[in-house]
Amino acid sequence: MTRQNLKDTIRKQQGMTFKFIKRNGEFIHTMCDGELLYQAGMTPEHIVGKGLYDIYPENVANNKIRYYERAWEVEENVSYEGKLGDIWYLASLRPIRRGGQIVEVIGSCVDITQRKVLEEEIKISEYKYRLIAENTQDLLAILDSNGIIQYASPSHETVLGYRLFTYEGNSPFDMVHPDDRIQIQKEYQQMVLSKAPRYVEYRCKHANGGWVYLEAFGTPVFGEQGELEHFIVVARDISKRKKAEELLIKTEKHSVVGQLAKGVVHEIRNPLTSIKGFVQLLQKNEYQPFYSDIMMSEIHRLESIVNDFLLLAKTEKNQMRDVDSKNFFDKVVQVYRLKAILKNVKILQEPLLENIFIYCDVDQMKYVFINILQNATEAMPNGGIITIQMVRKDSEFITFRFIDHGQGIPEERMKYIGGPFYSNKEKGTGLG
């Protein structure tokens, strides 16, 4: 009864158990049973009483016999992986001694098919990632939590010229341009603190002594417990793009200079033509008193244009100082109020609830505010109300808001706002 129970237990176990002996130099299986055997489409009759070359193809038998020999001859426990049909298994061989000699070896097997499938998928995945990493022109790097490079893709050598061992085990900041290093270190600290991806542009040293412009996107990677494990940085060479941008800026500067010259000629030619004409009349003794008024008006116009261009070309350092915002703004409004009254415009000031000092160039700020008030007045040719609001934005900034009741700026003109030399006024220079 006990023997039958043992036989049933071995038969129903999930794995497989087998025994073999060595007879006339050949290993013969004396027992084999278990669920694993049947799952592979085999029965004990396929194994029992047969040698390895009777069961398996020659190449498989040649591989297995090495483990059988070691378990029998060296008298040690042996493990190996094998396959029955589509099922992978892990086998453990244990020699049995009687009277000081090996009389048989007992083997036990467990199903590892799922693990082998997973390992194969991982291998394929790793191969694909390695294929991408080794052939992409993007620079891929893995940094540990201390910011030390653990892996650098082969593209580093292609793009930057240095061998890979130059990077791995070192800090990436050592290769960054001195002018960019502080900013890059700040961005790195922000990524560590915020645990969020960061985008940066910087210059990195090339083996030829030059510098390569890179744009990089760093992403923190966390473990299962939420701890920071490492960073993945993907960088790309943008040197050509930077050169193109510099060329575009130079081109735009040339265009601006051309527009400026054209604007100067256009703005100065008109009053000069008037003055020239009246001077010619004077030469013909056709003087009239109102000629002087017209010429003086045109000369003032020239002065105004020249002053605008001088302001545009101003290079000296701004005279910055702390100013009481309310008192300063009251003086600006007081200066402009008379002109507003003449245009039938009323200026309303919403008082600031607290006394705030602003740091600015007083003359420049007066120029800005008076021009804004003038624009608001001109937007209401029939008169109206200009409301001025002063609002604290935060601990560092204050907002000045001007509200008029003009018709507004047409949608088609909005895209030109802020551009140089644009004006919808007949005699405007667009410098405001």
Helices and strands as residue ranges (DSSP letters): H 2-12, E 16-23, E 26-33, H 35-39, G 44-46, H 52-55, H 58-69, I 70-74, E 78-84, E 87-98, E 101-111, H 113-135, E 139-144, E 149-152, H 155-160, G 164-166, G 172-175, H 178-194, E 198-205, E 211-222, E 228-237, H 239-283, H 289-312, E 320-324, H 325-342, E 345-350, E 357-361, H 362-378, E 384-392, E 398-403, H 411-414
